[in-house]
């Protein structure tokens, strides 16, 4: 009998995702004849991998409530490691941006404090959320503070994704797609929360 349990889970899943991100980044650089363009291509690729991994974690609990299935339950179970893979992807993204900026000397002077602020704030929360995904720091922080940090962080990150894609729509209409996906993910999470709250209220109601 074939087991329905996913082959990769926990740290194995994280390692697989991290390896795929590194291979993807290396290929993005190698497939371009110019190193600067290769780094730019890798920056875009890791932005997309971060986008996909974040929204897998962001919508996991909502899908488990709205569309219960072995896959949605697996998403919830592995959400911590998907989130850590997102943090790793965005770390690689930051390293590639730095490398691109070093080779393309026009990149950093073109960016203002306003341009850099949303991403900087998001990175601070990504770092804090990644660190507190481990038992030791999470225990020191406390359950209530942990919940506040991770809830606040998720909404700040999703807001940064929405803003980053929305502001690029006038430059390239393709960005309507990721902006639409972001709005859909927000809707799914909110509807999932409402369904979960409704389910809990029904369980608490006394039998007549």
ROSE-4610 file (N, C-alpha, C; in Angstrom, 1 decimal, always signed):
// ROSE-4610
residu = [X/X/X/X/X/X/X/X/X/X/X/X/X/X/X/X/X/X/X/X/X/X/X/X/X/X/X/X/X/X/X/X/X/X/X/X/X/X/X/X/X/X/X/X/X/X/X/X/X/X/X/X/X/X/X/X/X/X/X/X/X/X/X/X/X/X/X/X/X/X/X/X/X/X/X/X/X/X/X/X/X/X/X/X/X/X/X/X/X/X/X/X/X/X/X/X/X/X/X/X/X/X/X/X/X/X/X/X/X/X/X/X/X/X/X/X/X/X/X/X/X/X/X/X/X/X/X/X/X/X/X/X/X/X/X/X/X/X/X/X/X/X/X/X/X/X/X/X/X/X/X/X/X/X/X/X/X/X/X/X/X/X/X/X/X/X/X/X/X/X/X/X/X/X/X/X/X/X/X/X/X/X/X/X/X/X/X/X/X/X/X/X/X/X/X/X/X/X/X/X/X/X/X/X/X/X/X/X/X/X/X/X/X/X/X/X/X/X/X/X/X/X/X/X/X/X/X/X/X/X/X/X/X/X/X/X/X/X/X/X/X/X/X/X/X/X/X/X/X/X/X/X/X/X/X/X/X/X/X/X/X/X/X/X/X/X/X/X/X/X/X/X/X/X/X/X/X/X/X/X/X/X/X/X/X/X/X/X/X/X/X/X/X/X/X/X/X/X/X/X/X/X/X/X/X/X/X/X/X/X/X/X/X/X/X/X/X/X/X/X/X/X/X/X/X/X/X/X/X/X/X/X/X/X/X/X/X/X/X/X/X/X/X/X/X/X/X/X/X/X/X/X/X/X/X/X/X/X/X/X/X/X/X/X/X/X/X/X/X/X/X/X/X/X/X/X/X/X/X/X/X/X/X/X/X/X/X/X/X/X/X/X/X/X/X/X/X/X/X/X/X/X/X/X/X/X/X/X/X/X/X/X/X/X/X/X/X/X/X/X/X/X/X/X/X/X/X/X/X/X/X/X/X/X/X/X/X/X/X/X/X/X/X/X/X/X/X/X/X/X/X/X/X/X/X/X/X/X/X/X/X/X/X/X/X/X/X/X/X/X/X/X/X/X/X/X/X/X/X/X/X/X/X/X/X/X/X/X/X/X/X/X/X/X/X/X/X/X/X/X/X/X/X/X/X/X/X/X/X/X/X/X/X/X/X/X/X/X/X/X/X/X/X/X/X/X/X/X/X/X/X/X/X/X/X/X/X/X/X/X/X/X/X/X/X/X/X/X/X/X/X/X/X/X/X/X/X/X/X/X/X/X/X/X/X/X/X/X/X/X/X/X/X/X/X/X/X/X/X/X/X/X/X/X/X/X/X/X/X/X/X/X/X/X/X/X/X/X/X/X/X/X/X/X/X/X/X/X/X/X/X/X/X/X/X/X/X/X/X/X/X/X/X/X]
num = [1/1/1/2/2/2/3/3/3/4/4/4/5/5/5/6/6/6/7/7/7/8/8/8/9/9/9/10/10/10/11/11/11/12/12/12/13/13/13/14/14/14/15/15/15/16/16/16/17/17/17/18/18/18/19/19/19/20/20/20/21/21/21/22/22/22/23/23/23/24/24/24/25/25/25/26/26/26/27/27/27/28/28/28/29/29/29/30/30/30/31/31/31/32/32/32/33/33/33/34/34/34/35/35/35/36/36/36/37/37/37/38/38/38/39/39/39/40/40/40/41/41/41/42/42/42/43/43/43/44/44/44/45/45/45/46/46/46/47/47/47/48/48/48/49/49/49/50/50/50/51/51/51/52/52/52/53/53/53/54/54/54/55/55/55/56/56/56/57/57/57/58/58/58/59/59/59/60/60/60/61/61/61/62/62/62/63/63/63/64/64/64/65/65/65/66/66/66/67/67/67/68/68/68/69/69/69/70/70/70/71/71/71/72/72/72/73/73/73/74/74/74/75/75/75/76/76/76/77/77/77/78/78/78/79/79/79/80/80/80/81/81/81/82/82/82/83/83/83/84/84/84/85/85/85/86/86/86/87/87/87/88/88/88/89/89/89/90/90/90/91/91/91/92/92/92/93/93/93/94/94/94/95/95/95/96/96/96/97/97/97/98/98/98/99/99/99/100/100/100/101/101/101/102/102/102/103/103/103/104/104/104/105/105/105/106/106/106/107/107/107/108/108/108/109/109/109/110/110/110/111/111/111/112/112/112/113/113/113/114/114/114/115/115/115/116/116/116/117/117/117/118/118/118/119/119/119/120/120/120/121/121/121/122/122/122/123/123/123/124/124/124/125/125/125/126/126/126/127/127/127/128/128/128/129/129/129/130/130/130/131/131/131/132/132/132/133/133/133/134/134/134/135/135/135/136/136/136/137/137/137/138/138/138/139/139/139/140/140/140/141/141/141/142/142/142/143/143/143/144/144/144/145/145/145/146/146/146/147/147/147/148/148/148/149/149/149/150/150/150/151/151/151/152/152/152/153/153/153/154/154/154/155/155/155/156/156/156/157/157/157/158/158/158/159/159/159/160/160/160/161/161/161/162/162/162/163/163/163/164/164/164/165/165/165/166/166/166/167/167/167/168/168/168/169/169/169/170/170/170/171/171/171/172/172/172/173/173/173/174/174/174/175/175/175/176/176/176/177/177/177/178/178/178/179/179/179/180/180/180/181/181/181/182/182/182/183/183/183/184/184/184/185/185/185/186/186/186/187/187/187/188/188/188/189/189/189/190/190/190/191/191/191/192/192/192/193/193/193/194/194/194/195/195/195/196/196/196/197/197/197/198/198/198/199/199/199/200/200/200/201/201/201/202/202/202/203/203/203/204/204/204/205/205/205/206/206/206/207/207/207/208/208/208]
x = [+0.8/+0.0/+0.9/+0.6/+1.4/+1.0/+1.9/+1.6/+1.3/+0.4/+0.0/+0.8/+1.7/+2.5/+3.5/+3.6/+4.6/+6.0/+6.8/+8.2/+9.1/+8.9/+9.7/+8.9/+9.4/+8.7/+9.8/+9.4/+10.3/+11.6/+12.7/+14.0/+14.4/+13.9/+14.1/+13.4/+12.2/+11.5/+12.2/+12.6/+13.4/+14.6/+15.4/+16.6/+16.4/+15.3/+15.0/+14.6/+13.8/+13.4/+14.6/+15.5/+16.7/+17.6/+17.8/+18.6/+18.0/+16.7/+16.1/+16.3/+16.2/+16.4/+17.8/+18.8/+20.2/+20.4/+19.9/+20.1/+19.4/+18.2/+17.5/+18.3/+18.8/+19.6/+20.8/+21.5/+22.8/+22.5/+21.4/+21.0/+20.6/+19.9/+19.5/+20.7/+21.7/+23.0/+23.7/+23.8/+24.6/+24.0/+22.7/+22.0/+22.1/+22.6/+22.7/+24.1/+24.4/+25.8/+26.5/+25.7/+26.3/+26.0/+27.1/+26.9/+25.9/+25.9/+25.0/+23.5/+23.3/+21.9/+21.6/+22.6/+22.4/+21.9/+22.6/+22.2/+20.8/+20.5/+19.2/+18.1/+18.4/+17.5/+17.3/+18.4/+18.3/+17.6/+17.7/+16.9/+15.4/+15.1/+13.6/+13.2/+14.0/+13.6/+13.4/+14.3/+14.1/+13.0/+12.7/+11.5/+10.2/+10.2/+9.1/+9.0/+10.2/+10.1/+9.7/+10.2/+9.8/+8.3/+7.8/+6.3/+5.5/+5.9/+5.2/+5.2/+6.4/+6.6/+5.8/+5.9/+5.2/+3.7/+3.1/+1.7/+1.2/+2.1/+1.8/+1.6/+2.5/+2.4/+1.3/+1.1/+0.1/-1.3/-1.6/-3.0/-3.2/-2.2/-2.2/-3.4/-3.5/-4.6/-6.0/-6.1/-7.4/-7.8/-6.9/-7.2/-7.6/-6.9/-7.2/-8.7/-9.2/-10.6/-11.6/-11.2/-12.1/-12.1/-11.0/-10.8/-10.1/-10.7/-9.9/-9.5/-8.3/-7.7/-6.4/-5.8/-4.5/-3.4/-3.6/-2.6/-2.7/-3.9/-4.1/-3.6/-3.9/-3.4/-1.9/-1.3/+0.2/+0.8/+0.1/+0.6/+0.6/-0.4/-0.5/+0.6/+0.8/+1.8/+3.2/+3.5/+4.8/+5.0/+4.0/+4.0/+5.3/+5.7/+7.0/+8.1/+8.3/+9.5/+9.3/+8.1/+7.8/+8.1/+7.8/+8.1/+9.6/+10.3/+11.8/+12.4/+11.8/+12.3/+12.1/+10.9/+10.7/+11.7/+12.1/+13.1/+14.4/+14.8/+16.0/+16.0/+14.9/+14.8/+15.0/+14.4/+14.5/+15.9/+16.6/+18.0/+18.9/+18.7/+19.4/+19.0/+17.8/+17.3/+18.1/+18.3/+19.0/+20.5/+21.1/+22.5/+22.7/+21.7/+21.8/+21.6/+20.7/+20.5/+21.7/+22.4/+23.6/+24.7/+24.8/+25.8/+25.5/+24.2/+23.8/+24.1/+23.9/+24.2/+25.6/+26.5/+27.9/+28.4/+27.8/+28.3/+27.6/+26.3/+25.6/+25.6/+26.6/+26.8/+25.7/+24.8/+23.7/+22.5/+22.5/+21.4/+21.1/+22.0/+21.7/+21.5/+22.3/+22.0/+20.5/+20.0/+18.6/+17.5/+17.9/+16.9/+16.9/+15.7/+15.6/+15.3/+15.3/+14.9/+13.5/+12.6/+11.2/+11.1/+12.0/+12.0/+12.4/+13.4/+14.0/+13.3/+12.5/+11.8/+10.9/+10.0/+9.1/+9.8/+10.8/+11.6/+12.4/+13.0/+13.8/+12.9/+11.7/+10.8/+10.4/+10.1/+9.7/+10.9/+12.1/+13.3/+13.5/+13.2/+13.3/+12.3/+11.1/+10.1/+10.4/+10.9/+11.3/+12.4/+13.4/+14.4/+13.9/+13.1/+12.5/+11.6/+10.8/+9.9/+10.7/+11.8/+12.6/+13.3/+13.9/+14.5/+13.6/+12.4/+11.4/+10.6/+11.0/+10.5/+11.1/+12.2/+12.8/+12.4/+12.4/+11.8/+12.4/+13.7/+14.4/+13.9/+14.1/+13.7/+12.2/+11.4/+9.9/+9.5/+10.2/+9.9/+10.3/+11.4/+11.8/+10.9/+10.3/+9.4/+8.1/+7.6/+6.3/+5.2/+4.2/+3.2/+2.4/+2.0/+1.2/+2.0/+3.2/+4.1/+4.5/+4.7/+5.0/+3.9/+2.6/+1.5/+1.4/+1.6/+1.5/+2.5/+3.8/+4.9/+4.6/+4.2/+4.0/+2.8/+1.7/+0.5/+0.8/+1.5/+1.8/+2.8/+3.8/+4.8/+4.2/+3.3/+2.7/+1.9/+1.1/+0.3/+1.2/+2.3/+3.3/+3.9/+4.3/+5.0/+4.0/+2.7/+1.8/+1.5/+1.5/+1.2/+2.4/+3.6/+4.8/+4.7/+4.4/+4.2/+3.1/+2.0/+0.9/+1.4/+2.1/+2.6/+3.6/+4.6/+5.7/+5.1/+4.1/+3.5/+2.6/+1.9/+0.9/+1.7/+2.8/+3.5/+4.2/+4.4/+5.0/+4.0/+2.8/+1.8/+1.9/+2.1/+2.2/+3.4/+4.5/+5.7/+5.5/+4.7/+4.6/+3.2/+2.3/+1.0/+1.0/+2.1/+2.2/+2.0/+2.4/+2.3/+0.9/-0.1/-1.5/-1.7/-1.0/-1.2/-0.7/+0.5/+0.9/+0.1/-0.3/-1.1/-2.4/-3.0/-4.3/-4.2/-3.1/-2.9/-2.8/-2.1/-1.9/-3.3/-4.1/-5.5/-6.3/-6.2/-6.9/-6.5/-5.2/-4.6/-5.1/-5.2/-5.7/-7.2/-7.9/-9.4/-9.5/-8.7/-8.8/-8.5/-7.5/-7.1/-8.2/-8.8/-9.9/-11.1/-11.5/-12.6/-12.4/-11.2/-10.8/-10.9/-10.5/-10.6/-12.1/-12.9/-14.3/-15.0/-14.6/-15.2/-14.7/-13.5/-12.9/-13.6/-13.9/-14.6/-16.0/-16.7/-18.0/-18.1/-17.1/-17.1/-16.9/-16.1/-15.9/-17.1/-17.8/-19.0/-20.1/-20.2/-21.2/-20.9/-19.6/-19.2/-19.5/-19.4/-19.6/-21.1/-22.0/-23.4/-23.9/-24.7/-25.3/-26.4/-26.5/-27.6/-28.9/-29.9/-31.2/-32.1]
y = [-1.2/+0.0/+1.3/+2.2/+3.4/+4.4/+4.9/+5.9/+7.2/+7.9/+9.3/+10.4/+10.0/+10.9/+11.6/+12.9/+13.5/+13.0/+12.9/+12.4/+13.4/+14.7/+15.7/+16.4/+16.5/+17.3/+17.8/+18.7/+19.3/+19.9/+19.5/+20.1/+19.5/+18.3/+17.8/+18.7/+19.1/+20.0/+21.4/+21.9/+23.2/+23.0/+21.9/+21.7/+21.6/+20.9/+20.8/+22.2/+22.9/+24.2/+25.2/+25.1/+26.0/+25.6/+24.3/+23.8/+24.3/+24.2/+24.6/+26.1/+26.9/+28.3/+28.7/+28.0/+28.2/+27.8/+26.6/+26.2/+27.1/+27.6/+28.5/+29.8/+30.3/+31.6/+31.4/+30.3/+30.0/+29.9/+29.2/+29.1/+30.5/+31.3/+32.6/+33.5/+33.3/+34.1/+33.5/+32.2/+31.5/+31.6/+31.7/+31.7/+33.0/+34.1/+35.4/+35.6/+36.1/+36.3/+37.4/+38.4/+39.4/+39.2/+39.4/+39.1/+40.0/+41.3/+42.2/+41.8/+41.5/+41.1/+39.7/+38.9/+37.6/+37.8/+38.7/+39.1/+39.7/+40.5/+41.1/+40.0/+39.1/+38.0/+37.1/+36.9/+36.1/+36.9/+38.2/+39.0/+38.8/+38.9/+38.7/+37.3/+36.3/+34.9/+34.7/+35.2/+35.0/+35.8/+36.9/+37.7/+36.8/+36.1/+35.2/+34.0/+33.4/+32.3/+32.7/+33.9/+34.4/+34.7/+35.2/+35.5/+34.2/+33.2/+31.9/+31.3/+31.2/+30.6/+31.4/+32.7/+33.5/+33.2/+33.2/+33.1/+31.6/+30.7/+29.3/+29.2/+29.9/+30.0/+30.8/+32.0/+33.0/+32.4/+31.6/+31.1/+29.7/+29.0/+27.6/+27.3/+28.1/+27.8/+28.0/+29.1/+29.4/+28.2/+27.7/+26.6/+25.3/+25.1/+24.0/+24.0/+25.2/+25.4/+25.4/+26.1/+26.3/+25.1/+24.5/+23.3/+22.2/+21.6/+20.5/+19.4/+19.0/+17.9/+17.6/+16.4/+16.0/+17.1/+17.7/+18.7/+20.0/+20.5/+21.7/+21.4/+20.2/+19.9/+19.8/+19.3/+19.2/+20.6/+21.5/+22.9/+23.5/+23.3/+23.8/+23.2/+21.9/+21.1/+21.6/+21.9/+22.3/+23.8/+24.6/+26.0/+26.7/+26.2/+26.7/+26.6/+25.5/+25.2/+25.9/+26.1/+26.9/+28.4/+28.8/+30.2/+30.4/+29.4/+29.5/+29.5/+28.7/+28.7/+30.1/+30.7/+32.0/+33.0/+32.9/+33.8/+33.5/+32.3/+32.0/+32.5/+32.4/+32.9/+34.4/+35.1/+36.5/+37.0/+36.1/+36.4/+36.3/+35.3/+35.2/+36.4/+36.7/+37.9/+39.2/+39.4/+40.5/+40.5/+39.3/+39.2/+39.5/+39.0/+39.3/+40.8/+41.4/+42.8/+43.6/+43.2/+43.9/+43.7/+42.5/+42.2/+43.0/+43.0/+43.8/+45.2/+45.8/+47.2/+47.5/+46.5/+46.7/+46.8/+46.0/+46.0/+47.1/+47.4/+48.4/+49.7/+50.6/+51.7/+52.7/+52.6/+53.6/+53.1/+51.9/+51.3/+52.0/+52.1/+52.7/+54.2/+55.0/+56.4/+56.7/+55.8/+56.1/+55.8/+55.1/+54.8/+55.8/+56.1/+57.1/+56.4/+57.1/+56.6/+56.0/+56.7/+56.3/+54.9/+54.8/+53.5/+52.4/+52.6/+51.5/+51.2/+52.1/+51.9/+50.7/+50.5/+49.3/+48.0/+47.9/+46.6/+46.4/+47.5/+47.4/+47.0/+47.6/+47.2/+45.7/+45.3/+43.9/+43.0/+43.3/+42.5/+42.4/+43.4/+43.4/+42.4/+42.4/+41.4/+40.0/+39.9/+38.5/+37.9/+38.7/+38.3/+37.9/+38.8/+38.5/+37.2/+37.1/+35.9/+34.7/+34.7/+33.5/+33.1/+34.1/+33.8/+33.2/+33.7/+33.2/+32.0/+31.4/+30.2/+29.0/+29.2/+28.2/+28.2/+27.1/+27.0/+27.9/+28.0/+28.8/+30.3/+31.0/+32.4/+32.5/+31.6/+31.6/+31.5/+30.7/+30.5/+31.8/+32.4/+33.7/+34.8/+34.8/+35.9/+35.7/+34.5/+34.3/+34.1/+33.3/+32.9/+34.1/+35.0/+36.2/+37.1/+37.4/+38.3/+37.7/+36.3/+35.6/+35.8/+35.6/+35.7/+37.1/+38.1/+39.5/+39.8/+39.3/+39.5/+38.9/+37.6/+36.9/+37.4/+37.7/+38.2/+39.6/+40.5/+41.8/+41.7/+40.8/+40.6/+40.2/+39.2/+38.7/+39.7/+40.6/+41.6/+42.7/+43.0/+44.0/+43.5/+42.2/+41.7/+41.6/+41.2/+41.1/+42.5/+43.5/+44.9/+45.4/+45.0/+45.4/+44.7/+43.5/+42.8/+43.5/+43.9/+44.5/+45.9/+46.6/+48.0/+47.8/+46.9/+46.7/+46.4/+45.5/+45.1/+46.2/+46.9/+47.9/+49.1/+49.5/+50.7/+50.4/+49.1/+48.8/+48.6/+48.6/+48.4/+49.4/+50.7/+51.7/+51.4/+50.7/+50.4/+49.2/+48.2/+46.9/+46.3/+46.2/+45.7/+44.3/+43.5/+42.2/+42.2/+43.3/+43.3/+43.3/+43.4/+43.3/+41.9/+40.9/+39.5/+39.2/+39.6/+39.3/+40.2/+41.4/+42.3/+41.6/+41.1/+40.4/+39.2/+38.4/+37.2/+37.6/+38.8/+39.3/+39.6/+40.3/+40.6/+39.4/+38.4/+37.1/+36.4/+36.4/+35.7/+36.4/+37.7/+38.5/+38.1/+38.0/+37.7/+36.2/+35.3/+33.9/+33.8/+34.5/+34.5/+35.0/+36.1/+36.8/+35.9/+35.3/+34.4/+33.2/+32.7/+31.5/+31.8/+33.0/+33.4/+33.5/+34.1/+34.2/+32.8/+31.9/+30.5/+29.8/+30.0/+29.4/+29.9/+31.2/+31.8/+31.3/+31.2/+30.7/+29.3/+28.5/+27.1/+26.9/+27.8/+27.7/+28.2/+29.2/+29.7/+28.6/+27.8/+26.8/+25.7/+25.4/+24.3/+24.7/+26.0/+26.5/+26.6/+26.7/+26.9/+25.6/+25.8/+24.6/+24.0/+22.7/+22.0/+22.3/+22.6/+22.9/+21.7]
z = [+0.0/+0.0/+0.0/-0.9/-1.0/+0.1/+0.9/+1.9/+1.3/+2.0/+1.5/+2.2/+3.1/+3.9/+2.9/+2.9/+2.1/+2.4/+1.3/+1.5/+2.2/+1.9/+2.5/+3.6/+4.8/+5.8/+6.8/+7.6/+8.6/+8.0/+8.6/+8.1/+6.7/+6.4/+5.0/+4.0/+4.3/+3.4/+3.3/+4.4/+4.3/+3.5/+3.7/+3.0/+1.5/+1.1/-0.3/-0.9/-0.2/-0.7/-0.8/+0.2/+0.2/-1.0/-1.2/-2.3/-3.7/-3.8/-5.1/-5.3/-4.2/-4.3/-4.8/-4.2/-4.6/-6.0/-6.4/-7.8/-8.8/-8.4/-9.3/-9.4/-8.3/-8.4/-9.2/-9.0/-9.8/-11.3/-11.6/-13.0/-13.6/-12.8/-13.3/-13.7/-12.9/-13.1/-14.3/-14.3/-15.4/-16.8/-16.8/-18.2/-18.9/-18.1/-18.7/-19.2/-20.4/-20.8/-20.0/-19.4/-18.6/-17.2/-16.3/-14.9/-14.2/-14.6/-14.0/-14.3/-15.6/-16.0/-15.3/-15.1/-14.5/-13.0/-12.3/-10.9/-10.9/-11.8/-11.9/-12.1/-13.0/-13.2/-12.0/-11.2/-10.0/-8.9/-8.8/-7.9/-8.2/-9.4/-9.8/-9.4/-9.7/-9.4/-8.0/-7.1/-5.7/-5.1/-5.8/-5.3/-5.6/-6.7/-7.0/-6.1/-5.8/-4.9/-3.4/-3.0/-1.7/-1.7/-2.8/-2.9/-2.8/-3.5/-3.4/-2.1/-1.5/-0.2/+0.9/+0.9/+1.9/+1.8/+0.6/+0.5/+0.8/+0.6/+1.0/+2.5/+3.3/+4.7/+5.2/+4.5/+4.9/+4.8/+3.8/+3.5/+4.0/+4.6/+5.0/+5.9/+7.0/+8.0/+7.4/+6.5/+5.9/+5.0/+4.2/+3.3/+4.1/+5.2/+6.0/+6.6/+6.8/+7.2/+6.1/+5.0/+3.8/+2.9/+2.7/+1.8/+2.5/+3.5/+4.3/+3.3/+3.4/+2.6/+3.1/+2.8/+3.2/+2.9/+1.7/+1.2/+2.1/+2.4/+3.2/+4.6/+5.1/+6.5/+6.5/+5.4/+5.4/+5.3/+4.6/+4.6/+6.0/+6.8/+8.1/+9.0/+8.8/+9.6/+9.3/+8.0/+7.6/+7.5/+8.0/+7.8/+8.4/+9.5/+10.1/+9.2/+8.6/+7.7/+6.3/+5.9/+4.7/+5.0/+6.2/+6.6/+6.7/+7.2/+7.3/+5.9/+5.0/+3.6/+3.0/+3.3/+2.8/+3.3/+4.6/+5.1/+4.5/+4.2/+3.5/+2.1/+1.4/+0.0/+0.0/+1.0/+1.0/+1.5/+2.2/+2.6/+1.3/+0.5/-0.8/-1.7/-1.7/-2.4/-2.0/-0.7/-0.2/-0.6/-0.5/-0.9/-2.4/-3.2/-4.7/-5.0/-4.3/-4.5/-4.1/-3.0/-2.6/-3.7/-4.2/-5.3/-6.5/-6.9/-8.1/-7.9/-6.7/-6.4/-6.5/-6.1/-6.2/-7.6/-8.5/-9.9/-10.7/-10.4/-11.1/-10.2/-10.4/-9.5/-9.6/-10.5/-10.6/-9.8/-9.3/-8.6/-7.3/-6.3/-5.0/-5.0/-5.8/-5.9/-6.4/-7.1/-7.7/-6.6/-5.5/-4.5/-3.4/-2.9/-1.8/-0.5/+0.6/+1.9/+1.8/+1.1/+1.0/+0.3/-0.8/-1.5/-0.7/+0.2/+1.0/+2.3/+2.8/+4.1/+4.2/+3.2/+3.4/+3.4/+2.5/+2.4/+3.7/+4.2/+5.5/+6.6/+6.8/+7.8/+7.7/+6.5/+6.2/+6.6/+6.3/+6.6/+8.1/+8.9/+10.3/+10.9/+10.4/+10.9/+10.4/+9.2/+8.7/+9.6/+10.0/+10.9/+12.3/+12.8/+14.2/+14.1/+13.1/+13.0/+12.8/+12.0/+11.8/+13.1/+13.8/+15.1/+16.1/+16.1/+17.1/+16.6/+15.5/+15.0/+15.7/+16.5/+17.3/+18.7/+19.4/+20.7/+21.8/+21.8/+22.8/+22.8/+21.6/+21.5/+21.7/+21.2/+21.4/+22.8/+23.6/+25.0/+25.8/+25.4/+26.1/+25.8/+24.6/+24.2/+24.9/+25.0/+25.6/+24.5/+24.9/+23.9/+23.3/+24.2/+23.8/+22.9/+23.3/+22.5/+21.2/+21.2/+20.0/+19.0/+19.5/+18.6/+18.0/+18.8/+18.4/+17.3/+17.6/+16.7/+15.3/+15.3/+14.1/+13.3/+14.0/+13.3/+12.7/+13.5/+13.0/+11.8/+12.0/+10.9/+9.6/+9.7/+8.5/+7.7/+8.5/+7.8/+7.3/+7.9/+7.4/+6.1/+6.1/+4.9/+3.8/+4.0/+2.9/+2.4/+3.3/+2.9/+2.0/+2.3/+1.6/+0.2/+0.1/-1.2/-2.0/-1.4/-2.1/-2.7/-1.8/-2.2/-3.3/-3.2/-4.2/-5.5/-5.6/-6.9/-7.4/-6.6/-7.0/-7.7/-7.0/-7.5/-8.9/-9.2/-10.5/-11.6/-11.4/-12.4/-13.5/-13.2/-14.4/-15.2/-14.7/-15.4/-16.3/-15.7/-16.4/-16.0/-16.9/-16.6/-16.0/-16.2/-15.7/-14.2/-13.5/-12.0/-11.5/-12.4/-12.0/-11.4/-12.0/-11.6/-10.2/-9.8/-8.4/-7.4/-7.8/-7.0/-6.7/-7.8/-7.7/-6.8/-6.9/-6.1/-4.6/-4.4/-3.0/-2.4/-3.2/-2.7/-2.5/-3.4/-3.2/-1.9/-1.7/-0.5/+0.8/+0.8/+1.9/+2.2/+1.1/+1.2/+1.7/+1.2/+1.6/+3.1/+3.6/+5.0/+5.9/+5.5/+6.3/+6.3/+5.1/+5.1/+5.9/+5.9/+6.7/+8.2/+8.6/+10.0/+10.4/+9.6/+9.9/+10.0/+9.1/+9.1/+10.3/+10.7/+11.9/+13.2/+13.2/+14.4/+14.4/+13.3/+13.2/+13.7/+13.3/+13.7/+15.2/+15.8/+17.2/+18.0/+17.5/+18.1/+18.1/+17.0/+16.9/+17.9/+18.1/+19.1/+20.5/+20.8/+22.2/+22.5/+21.5/+21.7/+22.4/+23.5/+24.2/+23.4/+23.5/+22.8/+23.4/+22.6/+23.1/+23.3]
